[in-house]
Structure formats: structure tokens, C-alpha cells
Amino acid sequence: MTPKTVSTLALVLAFLAAPLTAAEPPALTLHADRPGPAINPQMWGVFFEDINFGADGGLYAERVKNRGFEFPEPLMGWAIENPAGTGIVEVRNDDPFNAKNARYVRVRSSGSAATGLVNEGFRGIGLHGGERYDFSTRIRVRSGEPVLRVELRAPDGRVLADDRLRRLPGQWGKVTATLRPASTEPQARLFVGLEGEGEADLDFVSLFPRQTWKQRSGGLRADMVQALADLRPGFLRFPGGCIVEGFDLGNRYQWKSTIGPVEERPTMINRWNIEFKHRLTPDYFQSFGLGFYEYFLLSEDLGAAPLPILNCGMACQFNTGQLVPLAELDPYIQDALDLIEFANGPVTSKWGARRAAMGHPQPFHLRLLGIGNEQWGPPYLERYLAFARVLRERHPEIQLVSAVGPDPDDERFRFLWRETRALPAPLQPAFVDEHFYRPPAWFYSAANRYDRYDRRGPKVFAGEYAAHDGQPRTNNLRSALAEAAAMTGFERNADVVRMASYAPLFAHVDAWQWRPNLIWVDNLRVVRTPNYHVQQLFSRNRGDAVVPLTATGLPDRVFASAVRDPARNEVILKLVNASDRPVPVRLNLAGVRALRGPATVVTLSGQPGDENTFDQPDRIAPRTTRERLAGTGFVREFAPHSLTVLRMPVR
Ligand code: AHR
């Protein structure tokens, strides 16, 4: 069959498979001479939320849980050690080190055996043998001349590193020690206590690896950030997710409480602590050590556009659905205005000065802002509009992202899309945030979802998606290929789908609430899932414009998209063969005179049920080869259960 010369939309529509005669292999023509829509350079990004111990116990490298004794059970995570039986450990809040986190412990020791407390960390404390760990605490000696004893211990009690701190301050002051454990231990404990006669108050007990991301003191886990950096994300969405909404408004995320000195950021229960009865996580709280300043900094480090999502005056509609009356919405809108000033304002402005005081006089170049997370119904529309009226007027440079609920196909979704499109153009958001958590079969059908989408009005932000396969839901190759299939549809329709991010991003293997997730971690290791590799292959082969395709006879479960990379003068084909047999495809490069050399071929393949685990982290990983292709028209076979990226250098 000879493809006709047709418009881009018609070419996209031609992608719908047509029947073939038996002898002919299916064919794909890549119209390299007629580039289609431009691709948003920020198309493929990441969605971060503090779920599954994503921040506290995860990305935020603090190893001490409940470091300020601010959990409702003040000694949760701590065990008192009083070997002589004559010491005392008590929780107090009078004359505190910091009024915003008022609790501390008073320790009295009357002998040489230390009296104190042991912290269990976040499902243990991960230590790498030979590396440095920075211990610190606030302390105030009340009587005597006690010595502060610090130990890192293995689960069997062996001391891996220790120190004794003397000449302690009589007023609240910070003392520090560097500990270097002799061996690697994923489940260590931290002991802190007093030796000798005396009494002292302790607060904000902290332990950080020296090797954080960019060696920032009090920073982020380097291996986890590296996994993000390797994705080369176009944007970073933060801080969620439902955490933005809170189970009630008192529990909503308030960015202003998450900046400034970490000791002053008030601890709050994490909404995922109690969300799922089958996965209760009673020790899940937010220290906000990873707060909005750090999120902006991380975006900058990653070269990703920051995309904060703000509460719009609605608590989570799966929980209380509490609403702020419209007449009382101003403080919420003011938070949005202040956030823009915090990110972009001059150092002479109130919030720009706060940013500068934290160490970043230069602006963070905020251009995107989400109003609400996964909201739905008329109350959302009213609140979105209240924000949009002010923000359009005051900050036309900021592109707004609006919600359409949790379901990609239901009436809540249709209602909000309809109403959003009907808004006067200046009040329309730039992006509408669609969420889809669905079985693999849904993702296969979603490969054509955007081919006939209404191209007027706001663009699509596929802001949260993951293929949910099996029970328990698993990050296997089957789910990854289903996502890849849908992503070819996003890419072919890059004029409609302008941004996309998998969700959720991180999960601690011993503390998750939700699955599947893009990246699994324990206290020392990171596992990149097959789904991660799919995201990475799209992100790192993104191109600047769609190369339209004409497909004839593609079998069921075979999907493709193509882009061009002008910097390397390459045409990039992504082809998903989610079927269980090899598929030969005739590839025609229209408008290409010749290939300049061998193609780079990256293949992700295996068995559909294959997963990456801590023992086998690279079971499903991309393999790169070089392949000499036979000219500009040739037949190539694509492996079963595979995603192939074919980078063809063209003339
Ligand atoms: O990604 C997990 C949750 O899924 C998000 O917090 C929420 O937005 C969605 O319901």
C-alpha cells in the first residue's frame, strides 16, 4: 500500500490499523520530511509526593525519626535505656529550645552507665561502612558535668561507631560529632545518653550522612536524587498528590510552614499514616525538612521546571471534603501570590527576601502552578475561578493547571472538562491534570485516546498515571509496556498532551501504603522498575517535533510514535510490541535520502511478569546496540514483550 500525502491529523488517524494481505509485513512510514507538532521540551517529568516514606524516611536523608519528640506519642521511635535503674528520662515542654516544636527530653544520669534513648530510625538506620555521618543535637546542661555518649549500634547491640562529647553548654546550644561506622548496616540504631552525674535537656537529635546530594548538609539521599537526575525530567511536580488536600483542611499542605530553619517547621501527621486500614503507618509524620525551598532547589538541580500544586480551599473529597467558603478563600489565594513572590520576586520583596535569606537570591523561575490536586464538582470550579481571576490579573506569566477529578472517563471528568473549555479564554487554565490508574488493557486503548481529542482550549497534563497489574499490583514489564503504549499516544499527540508524569514516584519497601511505584528503596539501595526504564527511554529520547506516522496492518498490541532530534540529526522511532510473538515491520523513512551510519537501538524486553528486585535490580534494563539498517526502507523484527527505541541518523 502506498501512503498518501495527507495532513498531520489525518496521518495520526491513519495510525489506526488497516488490514493487510497475508504476505505483506505490517508497515510504518515515518514522514521525516513533514514534522508535526512541536514537543514541549518539558513533556516528560516527575510527580513527587510524601507517600510510602517518599520524603521522611526516603528522599530527606535525616536518619532519626521523631527527632524533636513532636509526634503525638512523644517517644514514638525511641526506647529509654536506663541500665542502672537510677536515671530518669522524661518529656517536657517548658522553656523549650523552639516554641514551634516545644517538646524535648530531660535526662538525669547518676552513674557511669549511660542513661538515655535509642532511636530506631525509619525502619532502621541505613549506614554505609567507612562513610561519615554527622550527628547533632541541641542540649542544655542543668546540673553536674555529664558527658554525652553517642553510639551507632547494629541490631545485635554491637557498637559500629561512637563518641563522647564533653564541655556541654549550660544554655540551649548545638553540639556535633562525626561518626564513621566500621561496617555497612541497613538496620542500625542510634543511642544518645548521659554518662556521669548530671542532668541535661535534649532536643532535635539528628543524624545525616555526609554524602548527601551535592554534599548539602541536612540534604537529600544522593542515590535517590541520582535516580531522578538520570530521568532528565522536564518538570518536578510537588508536593503531591492528596497530601496537598489533607484529610481535612487542618491537615492540608501549607508551604509557608515548610520554609525557614528546619527546627521551626512544625511537625504534622502525614495523611497516608491513617489512609489505608490494611496499610496503617502509625509512625508516618511530616518533618518538612524537605520543604518548598528544597523542592525548588531540587527542581533547579534537575534542570526541571518547578510545578507546585496548592490547596484550593478543599480537603480531600475521598475523606472529609471540607470546603472553605468562597468568602473566606482570600488567604488561600494570597498563599499563591506569596509563593510566586517567594519563587520569583526580587530580594527586596517580602518573600523574595525569605528566599534570599535561605541562600538563593536568584529567582527559581516559577512558570507553572497547580490549583488543587484531584478535585471535582462545581465547588472546585468555583474555587478554581476565584484563584484564576486574581492570578490572571496579577501574574499572566504563570500557567495554571486545573483538576478534573480522579477518573479519566467518568461524569465528574466530563463535567469539569466541559465547564473548563466553556470558560472565557483568559480564565482557562493552560493545562488540565488528568489522572489514570487503570489495568494494562485500559492503557492499550489509551494509545488512541488523544487522536480525536478536542484540540481547542487547555492542553492535557497526564499528571498521574500507572498501569495497575495483578494483586498485589506489581511493577512488572507488562505494566511498563502498557504505559509505554499509552505514551506513544501522548507523543503522537504532543500538540494536546503537553506534560506527563508517572505516579507515585518513590516507595520504601518496608513502609509503603500504595503500589505500584516508579522507584523502590530500602535504607541503602534503590531499585529502578521496568516502569522507570520506560519513563527514562521516553524522556531521554524526546525530540523537538513529532514525526507523523502512517501505519498499515500493525497487529494488535503494537504501538509506535516517532520524533526528530535536530541536534543530532536523527529520527527516533519508539515501538512497543506488547504481544507474545516477534513482529516484523517494514519501516519506510519518507523524505530521508540516506542513513548516515548505524542506528542506535535500545531495547527493553523480557517476560511480562518480570520485575526488578533488590536481589536482581537489573533483570529488566535497557540494552543498547548498534545496528546497520538496510537503507531507508527495510524490514526489522521487534521482539515480543518489548519497547524498542531506534535512533536513526539521517541525511
Ligand atoms: O499517587 C497517589 C495518589 O493518587 C495521589 O496522592 C492522588 O492524587 C491520587 O489519588
Boltz pocket constraint, residues with backbone or C-beta under 6 A from the ligand:
constraints:
  - pocket:
      binder: B
      contacts: [[A, 49], [A, 51], [A, 240], [A, 241], [A, 242], [A, 243], [A, 373], [A, 374], [A, 406], [A, 435], [A, 464], [A, 503], [A, 504], [A, 514]]
      max_distance: 6.0
